[in-house]
Amino acid sequence: MSFRLRPRLLPLLALVLAAAGVRAQDMGTLERIAQTGTINLGHREYAMPFSYYDSRKQVVGYSHELSLRVLEGIKAELKLPALTLRLVPVTAQNRIALVQNGTVDLECAATSHTVERERLVSFSTSIFVVGLRMLVHKDSGLRDFADLEGQTAAVTTGTTSERMLRTYNESHGRRIHIALARDQGSAFKMLEEGKAQAVVHDDALLYGERAKSRKPDDWTVVGTPLASEVYGCMLRQGDTAFKQVVDRALERLLRSGEARALYTKWFQRPIPPKGLNLNWPPSDGLLELYRNPNDRPLG
């Protein structure tokens, strides 16, 4: 059976559809989750040990486990007996856009909270502290960023590592050649193949790449940090109610010792897929964050 709308009804229908679209767009995240019983959680595929795939292509990692515990707080807040979790893979290049357009409600992985990014998205209470350093071959003779003069450093495009290395070149009059990679794994492949002499990134992620390599003992993390940054979970701007629920859950995890236990699990114990141990004790900055959680960017 088919039918045709009378021409005089078309403008009314357009107004109704437009109003529905505005209501959906303006709906807060908590309200939408309550109505649908579903949350869209962004994750990374290769950001070891924060958010990545194990050998069975299951999402695992420090940040991912924190986010799963935040979901328990959301369920309690909304009095939902169950919550359907939809995992959405994101990259360094598209993660902000996917949060902005509503594809992802919450992204907890390895995203640095910066003042520039605050203009685009909101950030939760911080979940980690990192320093920007470099991964090199143990016999390369490279020990600090000044040693990279005339050499090639691989960075993941769209990251603060790329921006900070370009700033370092300009402010110090250096000629470090920058090779752009799609992700950390691609950057490390450039290093292995001799197309780059260093990978510049957050130290925690560099330890992860080292652990995944065929010969971890061949690689070392070196360099005075170009900058220190904090990771936070991303959510849409202006969604105060949702941010408050996320922040309360994270602050409880940080203060209670649960986050510290997760750190031990992912940074000081054997982890998948190869059962390697990063053997990396928590920094003073991270321990201070556990004691006094906040949502401020560094620098």
Summary of the structure (lengths in Angstrom):
residues: 299
radius of gyration: 21.7
end to end distance: 64.6
largest distance: 78.6
contacts: 979
relative contact order: 0.17
helix: 43%
strand: 20%
